[in-house]
């Protein structure tokens, strides 16, 4: 069975588990503003990604649709105004986003929380459950505030935990069950509950809930500064040498296993990611060594979530970011004709830029996907692939062997200078650039990733503002 067919089958399988989430809403005072749905890409770097967006119409109405495979905690953003909610796959929501508080000063340079009202159709819907539980949690905390200040409320927490699990025992929702468990775990972490007990009750032998904010809030608190602190201990003293001088991932992992709370390989790797991110600016380890280890995890980890976290952390260190100008280039094509960034800008189209080399198998597979994208989105997007091979002759040979790849191919004759400017650490590498020459995604999603969502948003017919959102009122 060929690889492309396998990829298509796999993609269809993944999509079949995702369901459309619909959010219809009213946002008076935000007319004609863009409203977007954002989620955390991961809860270590706290990088965010946009799922979709729409425009609020002249009546203050909006409609948002996107796919989701699991319950997610999303943020709705209108300019600098934000509000959050949970969404379940296949669910429809009716919401009201309230105006900003006009009685207090609103700093235009920072984000502000605004109130959100959700039409809750069922007591077992995830938002209804969390709102109900949060009220009980707040009442419990306020009643026993003095015990929490003294850091000795353990018996009271145990009673509350038992009462909550009993009260919600008929609710069959694993996400909500984890919500209860790890809000209480985070509370215990701030008291005199021993680390051994916390580890045994909430981490050891338990699944890692990468996309559950309550779990990750507890996990991040429990393992805060673990790598730095362990490197100063007797058992962890060789860690600095392994990171700064050896730079070997397996050596670092072996030393970390001396820590009783880092016996599981998956947890150890995740804590290492967290520690490297925390250490980058505090001087605990050399920045170049941290980047090198993150790149090793990105290349070698067998855990997709860890690869994503490593990628997000490395991107956060980058000098390149959304909105910054893409580095200029002026490169020859296979015939020797020179093309530049300035020339591409004159076409008033977005640019999807790819760096590759002819020996890269995955590069070739991704180009097969680009072939279809060019037919669909070519009117609004210019596709450019830059060869990093040793000679222009290799570019000519590659193009001759692959005549279906009919977009612009260029040869990087800068002796890796351009690769340095674009901070390329591995191939293939992708960038989405707007008609002004500024980054829209840096690095961009791969062709077989979510880049088609961005492409669709670029070329889709722009709805007239006075019509947007009216459908829901019919």
TORBA-248003 format. One record per residue (C-alpha): residue number from 1; x, y, z. Coordinates in steps of 0.2 Angstrom, whole numbers, always signed. Layout:
N
   nr     px     py     pz
  NUM      X      Y      Z
...
//
This chain:
474
   nr     px     py     pz
    1     +0     +0     +0
    2     +8    +17     -5
    3    +12    +30     +8
    4     +0    +43     +1
    5    -15    +31     +3
    6    -10    +27    +20
    7     -8    +45    +24
    8    -26    +49    +17
    9    -33    +34    +27
   10    -25    +40    +43
   11    -31    +58    +40
   12    -49    +53    +37
   13    -48    +42    +53
   14    -43    +57    +63
   15    -56    +68    +55
   16    -69    +56    +58
   17    -67    +58    +77
   18    -68    +77    +76
   19    -85    +85    +77
   20    -91   +103    +73
   21    -93   +115    +87
   22   -104   +129    +84
   23   -105   +145    +94
   24   -118   +158    +90
   25   -118   +174   +100
   26   -122   +192   +103
   27   -108   +205   +107
   28   -116   +222   +108
   29   -103   +236   +107
   30    -91   +226    +97
   31    -99   +228    +80
   32    -88   +225    +65
   33    -74   +218    +76
   34    -65   +202    +73
   35    -69   +188    +85
   36    -57   +173    +86
   37    -56   +156    +95
   38    -39   +152   +103
   39    -33   +137   +113
   40    -17   +133   +122
   41     -6   +123   +110
   42     +2   +116   +126
   43     +2   +120   +145
   44    +21   +120   +147
   45    +26   +135   +135
   46     +8   +141   +135
   47     +9   +144   +117
   48     -8   +148   +109
   49    -15   +144    +92
   50    -30   +151    +83
   51    -44   +138    +78
   52    -55   +150    +68
   53    -62   +168    +68
   54    -77   +178    +61
   55    -83   +196    +60
   56    -96   +203    +72
   57   -110   +210    +61
   58   -119   +227    +62
   59   -131   +220    +75
   60   -118   +213    +86
   61   -121   +195    +81
   62   -107   +182    +76
   63   -106   +164    +71
   64    -90   +153    +75
   65    -88   +135    +69
   66    -73   +124    +71
   67    -69   +105    +74
   68    -64    +97    +90
   69    -60    +79    +95
   70    -61    +82   +114
   71    -68    +94   +127
   72    -57   +109   +126
   73    -55   +125   +136
   74    -56   +139   +123
   75    -53   +158   +124
   76    -64   +170   +114
   77    -54   +186   +109
   78    -61   +202   +103
   79    -46   +215   +101
   80    -39   +215   +119
   81    -55   +208   +127
   82    -55   +190   +132
   83    -67   +178   +139
   84    -66   +159   +141
   85    -78   +143   +141
   86    -77   +125   +138
   87    -83   +116   +122
   88    -88    +99   +119
   89    -87    +90   +102
   90   -103    +92    +92
   91   -111   +104   +104
   92   -120   +120    +99
   93   -119   +136   +111
   94   -128   +152   +112
   95   -118   +165   +121
   96   -118   +184   +126
   97   -102   +193   +127
   98   -104   +209   +138
   99    -96   +226   +135
  100    -81   +231   +144
  101    -83   +240   +161
  102    -85   +258   +157
  103    -83   +264   +175
  104    -65   +259   +176
  105    -49   +263   +166
  106    -45   +250   +152
  107    -27   +250   +147
  108    -27   +248   +128
  109    -11   +238   +128
  110    -16   +223   +139
  111    -29   +210   +138
  112    -45   +212   +149
  113    -57   +199   +155
  114    -76   +202   +150
  115    -91   +193   +156
  116    -99   +179   +146
  117   -116   +172   +148
  118   -119   +154   +141
  119   -137   +147   +138
  120   -135   +131   +148
  121   -147   +118   +141
  122   -142   +104   +153
  123   -135   +102   +171
  124   -123    +89   +165
  125   -115   +100   +151
  126    -97   +104   +155
  127    -99   +123   +158
  128   -114   +120   +170
  129   -104   +107   +179
  130    -89   +117   +182
  131    -99   +133   +187
  132   -109   +123   +199
  133    -93   +115   +207
  134    -83   +131   +207
  135    -97   +139   +218
  136    -95   +124   +230
  137    -76   +126   +230
  138    -77   +144   +233
  139    -89   +142   +247
  140    -78   +129   +255
  141    -62   +139   +253
  142    -70   +155   +261
  143    -77   +146   +275
  144    -61   +138   +280
  145    -49   +152   +275
  146    -40   +153   +292
  147    -36   +135   +290
  148    -28   +138   +273
  149    -18   +153   +279
  150    -11   +141   +293
  151     -7   +128   +279
  152    -15   +115   +290
  153    -32   +111   +282
  154    -29    +93   +277
  155    -43    +85   +286
  156    -55    +98   +280
  157    -49    +95   +262
  158    -51    +76   +263
  159    -69    +79   +269
  160    -72    +91   +255
  161    -65    +79   +242
  162    -75    +64   +248
  163    -91    +75   +248
  164    -88    +81   +230
  165    -85    +64   +223
  166   -100    +58   +231
  167   -111    +73   +226
  168   -106    +71   +208
  169   -105    +52   +208
  170   -119    +50   +194
  171   -110    +62   +182
  172   -101    +51   +169
  173    -88    +64   +162
  174    -70    +60   +164
  175    -65    +77   +160
  176    -75    +84   +174
  177    -69    +71   +186
  178    -51    +76   +182
  179    -57    +94   +185
  180    -63    +90   +203
  181    -48    +79   +207
  182    -34    +92   +201
  183    -42   +108   +208
  184    -41    +99   +225
  185    -24    +92   +221
  186    -18   +110   +218
  187    -26   +115   +234
  188    -17   +101   +243
  189     +0   +106   +235
  190     -1   +123   +244
  191     -3   +115   +261
  192     +8   +103   +272
  193     +3    +87   +262
  194    +19    +78   +259
  195    +26    +77   +241
  196    +27    +58   +242
  197     +8    +58   +246
  198     +4    +70   +232
  199    +15    +60   +220
  200     +7    +44   +224
  201    -11    +51   +224
  202    -10    +62   +208
  203     +4    +57   +197
  204    +12    +40   +199
  205     +3    +27   +188
  206     -9    +41   +182
  207    -11    +46   +164
  208     -4    +63   +159
  209    -18    +75   +154
  210     -9    +86   +142
  211    -24    +96   +137
  212    -33    +97   +154
  213    -28   +114   +162
  214    -32   +109   +180
  215    -21    +94   +178
  216     -7   +104   +170
  217     -9   +118   +183
  218     -5   +105   +197
  219     +9    +96   +187
  220    +17   +113   +184
  221    +16   +118   +203
  222    +22   +101   +209
  223    +38   +101   +197
  224    +42   +119   +198
  225    +60   +122   +197
  226    +63   +103   +199
  227    +78   +103   +186
  228    +87   +118   +193
  229    +85   +112   +211
  230    +90    +94   +208
  231   +106   +100   +199
  232   +111   +108   +215
  233   +109    +92   +225
  234   +121    +78   +228
  235   +113    +66   +217
  236   +110    +78   +203
  237   +126    +87   +204
  238   +133    +80   +187
  239   +117    +87   +178
  240   +125   +103   +174
  241   +140    +95   +166
  242   +129    +83   +156
  243   +118    +98   +150
  244   +132   +111   +147
  245   +146   +100   +141
  246   +140    +84   +136
  247   +123    +90   +129
  248   +118    +72   +128
  249    +99    +68   +130
  250   +101    +50   +136
  251   +114    +55   +149
  252   +103    +69   +156
  253    +88    +57   +157
  254    +99    +44   +167
  255   +104    +57   +180
  256    +86    +63   +182
  257    +81    +46   +186
  258    +90    +47   +203
  259    +76    +58   +208
  260    +62    +48   +216
  261    +49    +58   +207
  262    +56    +55   +190
  263    +56    +36   +188
  264    +44    +36   +173
  265    +52    +40   +156
  266    +37    +50   +150
  267    +36    +61   +166
  268    +55    +63   +166
  269    +55    +69   +148
  270    +40    +81   +151
  271    +48    +88   +167
  272    +65    +91   +158
  273    +55   +101   +144
  274    +48   +111   +158
  275    +64   +114   +167
  276    +74   +118   +151
  277    +60   +131   +147
  278    +61   +138   +165
  279    +80   +139   +164
  280    +83   +148   +148
  281    +83   +165   +155
  282    +88   +162   +173
  283   +106   +157   +169
  284   +105   +139   +177
  285   +112   +132   +161
  286   +119   +138   +144
  287   +106   +144   +132
  288   +114   +135   +117
  289   +114   +119   +127
  290    +96   +121   +132
  291    +92   +124   +113
  292   +102   +108   +108
  293    +93    +97   +121
  294    +76   +104   +115
  295    +81   +100    +97
  296    +86    +82   +102
  297    +69    +80   +110
  298    +60    +87    +95
  299    +70    +74    +84
  300    +70    +59    +95
  301    +55    +59   +107
  302    +42    +45   +103
  303    +29    +56   +111
  304    +20    +68   +100
  305    +15    +80   +114
  306    +33    +82   +119
  307    +38    +85   +101
  308    +25    +99   +100
  309    +31   +106   +117
  310    +49   +106   +112
  311    +44   +115    +95
  312    +34   +128   +104
  313    +48   +132   +117
  314    +61   +133   +103
  315    +49   +145    +93
  316    +47   +155   +109
  317    +66   +158   +109
  318    +66   +164    +91
  319    +70   +181    +86
  320    +57   +178    +72
  321    +39   +180    +77
  322    +22   +184    +69
  323    +21   +201    +62
  324    +40   +203    +60
  325    +47   +205    +43
  326    +53   +190    +34
  327    +72   +190    +30
  328    +75   +197    +13
  329    +82   +185     -1
  330    +87   +186    -19
  331    +90   +168    -26
  332    +91   +160    -43
  333    +79   +148    -51
  334    +84   +132    -60
  335    +87   +143    -76
  336    +98   +156    -67
  337    +84   +169    -67
  338    +84   +178    -50
  339    +69   +181    -39
  340    +68   +191    -24
  341    +56   +194     -9
  342    +52   +211    -16
  343    +47   +203    -32
  344    +35   +192    -23
  345    +27   +206    -13
  346    +23   +215    -30
  347    +10   +201    -33
  348     +0   +206    -18
  349     -2   +188    -13
  350     +3   +178     +2
  351    +18   +167     +1
  352    +20   +149     +8
  353    +39   +146     +9
  354    +47   +129    +11
  355    +65   +125    +13
  356    +70   +107     +8
  357    +84    +96     +1
  358    +82    +83    -12
  359    +87    +69     -1
  360    +73    +73    +12
  361    +60    +59    +10
  362    +47    +69    +20
  363    +50    +84    +10
  364    +45    +75     -6
  365    +29    +68     +3
  366    +24    +86     +9
  367    +26    +93     -9
  368    +14    +80    -15
  369     +1    +88     -4
  370     +6   +106    -10
  371     +2   +100    -27
  372    -16    +99    -22
  373    -15   +115    -12
  374     -9   +125    -27
  375    -24   +120    -38
  376    -36   +126    -24
  377    -27   +141    -16
  378    -16   +147    -30
  379    -26   +163    -34
  380    -22   +170    -17
  381     -5   +161    -12
  382    +12   +160    -20
  383    +20   +143    -16
  384    +39   +144    -16
  385    +51   +130    -12
  386    +70   +134     -8
  387    +83   +120    -11
  388    +97   +119     +1
  389   +107   +107     -9
  390   +125   +109    -14
  391   +122   +115    -31
  392   +109   +122    -43
  393   +112   +107    -54
  394   +104    +97    -40
  395    +89   +109    -41
  396    +88   +106    -60
  397    +88    +87    -58
  398    +75    +88    -45
  399    +63    +98    -55
  400    +66    +87    -70
  401    +62    +71    -60
  402    +46    +80    -52
  403    +37    +89    -66
  404    +21    +89    -57
  405    +29   +101    -44
  406    +24   +117    -55
  407    +27   +131    -43
  408    +42   +142    -40
  409    +58   +133    -35
  410    +74   +143    -30
  411    +92   +138    -25
  412    +99   +144     -9
  413   +117   +150    -15
  414   +120   +160     +2
  415   +131   +146    +10
  416   +118   +143    +24
  417   +117   +162    +28
  418    +98   +162    +23
  419    +95   +146    +34
  420   +103   +155    +49
  421    +92   +170    +46
  422    +77   +160    +45
  423    +83   +150    +61
  424    +81   +133    +52
  425    +86   +119    +63
  426    +79   +104    +53
  427    +71   +101    +36
  428    +58   +103    +29
  429    +54   +121    +36
  430    +39   +131    +32
  431    +34   +150    +33
  432    +18   +159    +29
  433    +21   +177    +24
  434     +8   +191    +20
  435     +8   +202     +5
  436    +18   +215    +15
  437    +32   +203    +18
  438    +28   +200    +36
  439    +26   +183    +45
  440     +9   +176    +48
  441    +15   +160    +54
  442    +33   +157    +59
  443    +37   +143    +57
  444    +21   +138    +48
  445    +11   +122    +49
  446    +16   +108    +37
  447     +5   +104    +22
  448     -1    +89    +31
  449     -5    +99    +46
  450    -17   +113    +49
  451    -11   +125    +36
  452    -26   +122    +25
  453    -36   +131    +38
  454    -25   +147    +36
  455    -26   +145    +17
  456    -45   +144    +17
  457    -46   +160    +28
  458    -35   +169    +16
  459    -44   +165     +0
  460    -62   +162     +5
  461    -75   +175     -1
  462    -76   +189    +11
  463    -94   +191    +18
  464   -102   +208    +18
  465   -102   +214    +36
  466   -120   +218    +36
  467   -124   +200    +32
  468   -113   +191    +44
  469   -122   +183    +58
  470   -139   +186    +52
  471   -143   +168    +48
  472   -145   +164    +66
  473   -160   +176    +67
  474   -170   +169    +53
//
